[in-house]
Amino acid sequence: MRCELCPRMCGVDRSKNKGRCGVGNEITVARAAKHMWEEPPVSGSRGSGTVFFSGCNLGCVYCQNYEISHGAKGKIISEERLAEIFTELEAEGVHNINLVNPTHYADRIKKVLEVKRPSVPVVYNSSGYERVSTLQSHEGLIDIYLPDLKYISDERSAKYSGAEDYFHFASRALLEMKRQCPENIFDKDGIMQKGVIIRHLILPQNTNQSIKILEWISRNLGTDTLISLMSQYTPCGRAEKYKELTRKITEREYEKVVSAAEEMGFDNIFIQAYDSASENFIPDFDFSGV
């Protein structure tokens, strides 16, 4: 079967060759463990049961998970083992099952969820570079969407992620996610049970682009949208090849974007501590829990 899961639509038979995402058809996972570094209503006090999938359909040059997204480091597992991992994470008391970078395994994950649906919410944590048809095939199986909205400029997305059509697809994907999960629902402890949180990683020398993204969200999804403005950019991967990406963002850059969001009327903003821009927050992809 030729793969058309993501906007790349590379058409590769991934049972025989690797797709544009860098992996074949077999589920490959680098880590499955309790994770405390997501947004507060996702991590909560007991952590998010996070499964890091190997490979990536986007491939940003600065990816902090470079060794698994570009290097495809990971262990091949069966659908049955993935279901077991969900059960094992639940047994640890996690608030949810968090699927990190699941897009290129969406068909396999769907099969697992249809057979063994976790009793806690399922989080679809992706780059936002999605086909609407793939998201629609998961309707009813995903409780929380946690997408990035990385770029609005075709030039920037082409330069940094080799995807000049990023915003074309990501903007439509976010509208579909919101259609599926129109209301943000929390339990009595403030832990998210259903809804959408949009993440935006602020890049150095790109604050005007960040503000344009906020303007789009305001116009199309409303200022009651939950947004997470991320200050954690750390030069990783091949970032050194791009002069503007060789440094972290400044406090002034971050404050400029946060202030713009507040002025637009966003009242549901997750703000990161400036010291979160550190390699110390990158997980060890040591096959824990796999």
ZIQUI-V386070 format. One line per field, one symbol per residue. ss: DSSP state (@ for helix, = for strand, . for the rest). phi: phi as a letter, one per 20 degrees, with the letter a starting at -180 (. if undefined). psi: psi as a letter, one per 30 degrees, with the letter a starting at -180 (. if undefined). A space follows every 10 residues. Layout:
ss: ???
phi: ???
psi: ???
This chain:
ss: .=........ ..=....... ......==== =====....@ @@@....=== ===....... .....@@@@. ....===.@@ @@@@@@@@@@ @....===== ..@@@@@@@@ @@@@@..... ======.... .@@@@@.... ...=====.. ...@@@@@@@ @....@@@@@ @@@@@@@@@@ ....==.... .========= =.....@@@@ @@@@@@@@@@ .....===== ........@@ @.@@@..... @@@@@@@@@@ @@@@....== =..@@@..@@ @.........
phi: .efcfdfflf mefffdcfef fnceeffccd abbfcddegg fefledndfd deeenaednf fdgfdgfdfe elfrdfceff fffffgfffg fenffaddee megfdgfffg ffffeceged gddddcfnec egfffffdgn ddecdceece cdeffffffe cmbfegfgef ffffffgfff cfcedcefen efdbqcceec efegmcffff fffffffgfd cnfeffcded degcgcldgf fcgfdecffe ffffffffff ffffofdcde deffffebff eefeedmgme
psi: kkkhelfehf gkjffelkaf fglafkkkkf kjlkkggake feebfflkjk jjkllkfdhk fgkfhefeee fgklkkllee eeeeeeeeee ffglfljjjj hfefgeeeee eeefeiklfl kkkjjlffil keeeeefgkf fkekkillje lfkeeeeeef ghifgeeeee eeeeeeeeee ifkkklafgg kkfkakkkkj jklkggeeee eeeeeeeeef flfgkkkjjk ggkkjlbgff fjefggllll eeeeeeeeee eeffgkgikk kkkfgfikff gkljiggkf.
